Amino acid sequence: MDTSSPALVFKLDDNPLHHGGLGVIRSLGRLGVPVHAVCESRFVPAAGSRYLRGYWRWRAATASAEEVLDGLSRIARHLGRPTVVIPTDDAGAILLAEHSERVPPELLFPGSPGGLPRRMAGKDSLSELCAQYGIPTPVTETVSTWSAARSFAAEVGWPLVVKLTTPWRARGRPRPPSTSVVNDLDRLRELFERAGQPLLLQEFLPDSGHERSARDWFFHGYRGVHTDEIVGCTGVKERSYPAGAGLTSCGRWANNPELARSAAALLHDTGYRGPVDMDWRRDPRDGCYKLLDCNPRLGAQFRLFSDESGLDLATVTYLDLTGQPLPRLEGTDRRFVVENYDPLVALADRGADGPPLRERLSPLWRAEERAWFARDDLLPFGLMCLRMGWRALTRRVPFPSRQRRGRPPRFRRARATPRGPVSSGQRVGQEEHRVEGVRG
């Protein structure tokens, strides 16, 4: 494996506690890839990783497309050679797809049809896309008036799933969560008034007793730029934050061939290429897996799907875009936990018939993969703890907020130094020949 080409972890969302970007830094950095990233400041956890070669201090949440493209040009000139770009949020993936002809040619990323990533990421457009290609989804309706929202609730009943139709458009300003579960009209009205955009209302698929733990699934995959091959893995979402409608706070690798076939069919039929993260739920009423959400990028918990040699979907993306063969990821019994969120869900789940507290918290020390803690890279975990403490403090004690001026990206050196891969057991070659790279 040639690891000479740099990689750039790219995001636009102002989210210092995004653990997916840290996962990419560690995954590729451990293999010897020179990894760079876009970070809000030097105090975000990802900027403290020992596997990060350098970062650009850049708050691009409120930047225009022109400003982002100018910033990417600055980064490309600094790096001066073909660089694999891995977006970790929807906004970044959409911008790269829709402005691909204006992105510097040195920056390598998959090429899907320009409007497809936006259709996949949009909650209302995803529903239309699924209808077009015969993928089952829950009953949904996009509403832009309060009367329409109230009528849908009366027809479908409670609880309801409420989603922002285009959550990436709310960058840079306060907004409600991108997905919420509501149980009454008062909460629905509150979200409607705060959203500032149309809402997608969706029926809540019911529980089914003992099947509850295997009801929520996710598919992480990658379709190659110059091949129809799809590398994909399936897992079970055991807990989410917020509960029932948020990111995976605890999940496990579980093979589900039926679900993998449905996800692969959607990628083939639409012509999508690159990494993808899909959330599915099994409907006990008809036994069908129904697509709830789709992100045209790596999922934040992608490190769950890491095989014994350290390869995962970040590695697959890097190999494909540098013109190297795609590996297969062999399934193992692994669990993934997000340490700053999963305990909150476990503590809140105090049902009388539920497991004891120690068992609910056990993924913290039993999971094979943790979002933040890594024995070979401790500083990001410490910075995450400080960030969570500061967040808790500022929620109780109001501090005046500063108006942040938009600035172009500024480069800062990080902790990593040029060297080879960490472990000789990983499938990494020692050659340092130049990789020209490919771009879809």
C-alpha positions in Angstrom: 0.0 0.0 0.0 1.4 3.4 -1.0 0.8 6.0 1.7 2.7 8.9 0.2 -0.3 11.0 -0.9 -1.7 13.4 1.7 -5.3 13.3 2.9 -7.5 16.2 4.0 -10.3 15.8 6.4 -12.8 18.4 5.3 -15.9 19.7 7.0 -18.0 22.9 7.0 -20.2 22.4 10.0 -19.1 24.2 13.2 -18.9 21.1 15.4 -15.8 20.8 17.5 -17.0 17.4 19.0 -17.3 15.6 15.7 -15.7 12.2 16.3 -15.9 11.0 12.7 -13.1 13.3 11.6 -10.8 12.1 14.4 -11.5 8.5 13.3 -10.3 9.4 9.8 -7.1 11.0 11.2 -6.3 8.0 13.3 -7.2 5.4 10.7 -5.0 6.9 7.9 -2.3 8.3 10.3 -1.6 4.9 11.8 -0.9 3.6 8.3 1.6 6.4 7.7 -0.5 8.7 5.5 0.3 12.4 6.0 -3.1 13.6 7.3 -4.3 17.2 7.4 -7.7 18.6 8.6 -9.9 21.6 8.7 -10.5 22.5 12.4 -12.3 25.3 14.2 -9.4 26.0 16.5 -6.3 24.4 18.1 -8.4 23.4 21.1 -10.7 21.0 19.2 -10.0 17.3 20.1 -9.1 16.4 16.5 -6.4 19.0 16.3 -4.6 17.4 19.3 -4.2 14.0 17.6 -0.6 12.7 17.4 -1.5 11.4 13.9 -2.4 14.8 12.4 0.4 16.4 10.4 -1.2 19.8 10.2 -4.5 21.6 10.2 -6.2 24.7 8.8 -7.8 26.9 11.4 -11.0 27.8 9.5 -14.6 28.4 10.6 -16.4 28.0 7.3 -19.9 27.5 8.6 -21.1 30.9 7.4 -18.8 31.1 4.4 -20.3 31.4 0.9 -19.5 28.8 -1.8 -17.1 31.3 -3.4 -15.2 31.7 -0.1 -15.0 27.9 0.5 -13.7 27.3 -3.0 -11.1 30.1 -2.4 -10.1 28.4 0.8 -9.7 25.0 -0.8 -7.5 26.6 -3.5 -5.3 28.0 -0.7 -5.0 24.6 0.9 -4.3 22.9 -2.5 -1.5 25.4 -3.2 0.1 24.8 0.2 0.0 21.0 -0.1 1.3 21.2 -3.7 0.5 17.6 -4.8 -2.5 15.3 -5.3 -4.4 15.0 -2.0 -7.4 12.8 -1.1 -10.3 14.9 0.3 -12.6 13.1 2.8 -15.6 15.2 3.8 -17.2 14.3 7.1 -20.4 16.4 6.9 -23.1 16.6 4.3 -22.4 20.3 3.5 -18.9 19.5 2.5 -19.8 16.5 0.4 -22.5 18.5 -1.4 -20.3 21.4 -2.1 -17.6 19.2 -3.6 -20.1 17.4 -5.9 -21.9 20.6 -7.1 -18.7 22.6 -7.7 -16.4 19.8 -8.8 -15.3 21.6 -11.9 -14.1 24.6 -9.8 -12.3 22.6 -7.1 -8.5 22.5 -7.7 -7.6 19.4 -9.7 -5.0 18.4 -7.1 -7.9 17.6 -4.6 -9.2 14.1 -5.3 -12.7 13.0 -4.4 -15.4 10.7 -5.8 -17.5 12.0 -8.7 -21.2 11.3 -8.3 -23.8 13.1 -10.5 -23.8 16.7 -9.3 -27.2 16.9 -7.7 -27.3 13.3 -6.3 -25.5 14.0 -2.9 -28.0 16.8 -2.2 -31.0 14.6 -3.1 -29.6 11.8 -0.8 -28.9 14.2 2.1 -32.2 16.1 1.8 -34.9 14.5 4.0 -37.7 15.3 1.6 -35.7 14.6 -1.6 -34.5 11.3 -0.2 -38.2 10.2 0.2 -38.8 11.1 -3.5 -35.6 9.3 -4.5 -36.7 6.1 -2.7 -40.1 6.2 -4.3 -38.4 6.6 -7.7 -36.3 3.5 -7.2 -38.7 1.3 -5.2 -36.9 1.6 -1.8 -39.4 1.2 1.1 -39.7 4.2 3.5 -42.0 5.2 6.3 -45.1 7.4 5.6 -43.7 11.0 5.2 -44.9 14.4 4.3 -43.1 17.7 3.8 -45.0 20.6 5.5 -44.4 24.4 5.3 -47.5 25.5 7.1 -48.7 24.8 10.6 -52.1 23.6 9.5 -50.5 21.0 7.2 -48.3 19.8 10.1 -51.3 19.6 12.4 -53.3 17.6 9.9 -50.5 15.1 9.3 -50.2 14.5 13.1 -53.9 14.0 13.3 -53.9 11.5 10.5 -50.8 9.5 11.5 -50.8 9.8 15.3 -48.1 10.0 17.9 -45.2 9.8 18.2 -43.9 11.5 15.1 -40.4 11.9 13.7 -39.6 15.5 12.8 -36.7 16.3 10.5 -35.2 19.5 9.0 -35.5 19.0 5.3 -32.1 20.6 4.6 -30.2 20.6 7.9 -26.9 21.8 6.3 -28.6 25.1 5.4 -28.9 25.9 9.1 -25.1 26.2 9.5 -23.8 29.1 11.5 -27.0 29.8 13.5 -29.0 28.2 16.3 -31.4 25.5 15.1 -33.4 22.6 16.5 -31.9 19.1 16.1 -31.9 17.7 12.6 -34.1 14.8 13.8 -36.5 14.8 16.8 -39.2 12.5 18.1 -42.2 14.4 19.4 -45.3 13.2 21.3 -47.6 16.2 21.3 -48.7 19.3 19.4 -46.9 21.8 21.7 -43.5 20.3 21.0 -44.3 20.0 17.3 -45.2 23.6 17.1 -42.0 24.7 18.9 -39.9 22.8 16.4 -42.0 24.2 13.5 -41.4 27.8 14.7 -37.7 27.4 15.3 -36.8 25.5 12.1 -36.7 28.4 9.6 -37.3 25.9 6.8 -39.9 23.3 5.8 -40.1 20.2 8.0 -40.4 16.6 7.0 -42.9 14.7 9.2 -42.6 10.9 9.3 -44.5 8.1 11.0 -42.7 6.5 13.9 -42.2 2.8 13.2 -43.4 0.8 16.2 -41.4 -1.4 18.5 -41.8 -5.1 18.4 -41.0 -6.5 21.9 -37.9 -8.7 21.8 -36.9 -7.5 18.3 -36.3 -4.0 19.6 -32.5 -4.4 20.0 -32.3 -5.4 16.3 -34.8 -2.9 14.9 -32.4 -0.1 14.0 -29.6 -0.8 11.5 -27.1 1.1 9.5 -25.1 0.5 6.3 -21.7 2.0 5.7 -20.4 1.5 2.2 -18.2 2.7 -0.6 -18.7 2.4 -4.3 -15.5 2.8 -6.3 -14.9 5.6 -8.8 -13.9 3.3 -11.7 -15.5 0.1 -10.7 -19.0 -1.2 -9.8 -17.5 -3.0 -6.8 -19.1 -2.0 -3.4 -17.4 -2.5 -0.1 -20.1 -2.4 2.5 -20.8 -3.4 6.1 -24.0 -3.5 8.3 -24.4 -2.9 11.9 -27.1 -2.6 14.7 -27.7 0.7 16.4 -28.1 -0.4 20.0 -28.5 3.2 21.4 -28.6 6.7 19.9 -28.3 10.2 21.2 -30.8 11.8 21.5 -32.6 8.5 22.3 -34.5 7.1 19.4 -33.6 9.7 16.8 -30.0 10.7 17.0 -26.4 9.6 16.1 -25.3 6.1 17.0 -23.9 6.3 20.6 -23.5 2.5 20.8 -23.5 0.0 17.9 -22.2 -3.4 16.9 -21.1 -5.0 13.7 -23.7 -7.5 12.5 -23.9 -9.0 9.1 -27.3 -8.5 7.3 -27.1 -9.7 3.7 -30.7 -8.7 2.9 -30.1 -5.1 4.0 -26.7 -4.9 2.3 -28.4 -6.0 -1.0 -31.0 -3.3 -0.7 -28.4 -0.6 0.0 -26.2 -1.7 -2.9 -29.1 -1.7 -5.3 -29.8 1.9 -4.4 -26.2 2.9 -5.1 -26.1 1.0 -8.4 -29.5 2.3 -9.6 -28.8 6.0 -8.8 -25.2 5.9 -10.1 -23.8 7.1 -6.7 -20.1 6.7 -6.1 -18.1 7.3 -3.0 -18.7 6.7 0.7 -22.2 6.5 2.1 -23.9 6.1 5.5 -27.5 4.9 5.6 -29.9 4.4 8.6 -32.6 1.7 8.2 -35.3 0.4 10.5 -37.1 -2.9 10.3 -40.9 -2.4 10.3 -42.4 -5.3 12.3 -45.8 -4.8 10.6 -44.5 -6.1 7.2 -41.0 -7.2 8.0 -39.4 -4.7 5.5 -36.3 -2.7 6.1 -37.2 1.0 5.5 -34.7 3.7 4.7 -34.8 6.5 7.3 -31.7 8.6 6.4 -28.8 8.8 4.0 -25.6 10.7 4.2 -23.3 11.1 1.1 -20.1 10.7 3.2 -18.4 8.5 5.8 -20.6 7.8 8.8 -19.2 9.1 12.2 -19.0 5.5 13.6 -17.2 4.0 10.5 -14.3 2.8 12.8 -16.7 0.1 14.0 -16.0 -1.6 10.7 -12.2 -2.0 11.1 -10.8 -5.4 10.3 -7.9 -7.2 12.0 -5.3 -5.4 9.7 -6.6 -2.0 10.6 -8.4 -1.4 7.3 -11.8 0.4 7.2 -13.9 2.6 4.9 -11.6 5.6 5.3 -8.8 3.4 4.0 -10.9 2.1 1.2 -11.7 5.7 0.1 -8.0 6.6 0.2 -7.0 3.4 -1.8 -9.6 4.0 -4.5 -8.8 7.6 -5.0 -5.0 6.9 -5.2 -5.6 4.2 -7.9 -5.0 1.2 -5.6 -7.1 -2.0 -5.4 -10.0 -2.1 -3.0 -9.8 -4.5 -0.1 -12.6 -6.5 1.4 -13.6 -5.9 5.0 -14.1 -9.1 6.9 -16.8 -8.9 9.6 -15.8 -9.4 13.2 -17.7 -9.2 16.5 -17.0 -5.5 17.4 -18.7 -2.8 19.3 -18.4 1.0 19.0 -19.2 3.5 21.7 -19.2 7.3 21.9 -18.1 8.1 25.4 -19.5 11.6 25.8 -23.0 10.6 24.7 -23.7 7.0 25.4 -23.6 7.2 29.3 -26.2 10.0 29.1 -28.5 7.6 27.2 -27.7 4.7 29.5 -28.5 6.8 32.6 -31.8 8.0 31.2 -32.9 4.5 30.3 -34.0 3.4 33.7 -37.0 1.2 32.9 -38.2 -1.1 35.6 -37.6 -4.2 33.4 -34.3 -3.0 31.9 -30.8 -4.2 32.7 -28.9 -2.9 35.8 -26.9 0.3 35.5 -23.5 -1.4 35.4 -24.6 -3.5 32.4 -26.0 -0.4 30.6 -22.6 1.3 31.1 -20.5 -1.7 30.2 -19.8 -0.7 26.5 -17.5 2.1 27.9 -15.0 -0.6 28.9 -16.0 -3.5 26.8 -16.3 -2.0 23.3 -13.4 -2.7 21.0 -13.6 0.7 19.4 -14.2 4.0 21.2 -14.8 7.3 19.5 -12.4 9.3 21.7 -10.2 7.1 23.9 -7.2 5.4 22.3 -4.2 4.3 24.3 -1.8 5.5 21.5 -3.5 8.9 21.2 -4.7 10.2 24.5 -4.8 14.0 24.1 -8.1 14.1 22.0 -9.9 12.3 24.8 -8.7 14.8 27.3 -9.7 17.7 25.1 -13.1 16.2 24.6 -13.6 16.0 28.4 -12.7 19.6 28.8 -15.0 20.6 25.9 -17.9 18.7 27.5 -17.2 20.3 30.9 -17.2 23.8 29.3 -20.4 23.0 27.4 -22.1 22.0 30.7 -20.8 25.1 32.4 -21.9 27.5 29.7 -25.4 26.1 29.6 -25.8 26.9 33.3 -23.9 30.2 33.3 -24.6 32.5 30.3 -21.4 33.9 28.7 -21.5 36.7 26.1 -21.0 35.2 22.6 -18.5 36.7 20.3 -19.3 37.5 16.7 -16.7 35.5 14.7 -15.4 37.1 11.6 -15.0 35.0 8.5 -11.3 34.4 7.7 -9.5 32.4 5.1 -7.9 29.1 6.4 -4.7 29.5 8.3 -2.2 26.6 8.5 -0.9 25.3 11.8 1.5 22.5 12.3 0.2 19.6 14.4 1.9 16.8 16.4 2.6 14.2 13.7 6.0 14.0 12.1 7.0 12.3 8.9 7.4 8.6 9.5 6.3 5.1 8.4 3.3 3.1 9.6 2.9 2.3 13.3 2.5 -1.4 13.1 4.4 -3.9 11.0 1.3 -6.2 11.1 -0.7 -3.7 9.0 -0.7 -4.2 5.3 1.5 -1.2 4.4 4.3 -1.0 2.0 7.5 1.1 2.5 7.8 2.5 -1.0 7.5 6.3 -1.3 6.7 6.6 -5.0 4.5 9.5 -6.2 0.8 8.6 -6.7 -1.0 10.7 -9.4 -4.4 9.8 -8.1 -7.8 9.6 -9.8 -10.9 11.8 -9.6 -14.3 10.8 -10.5 
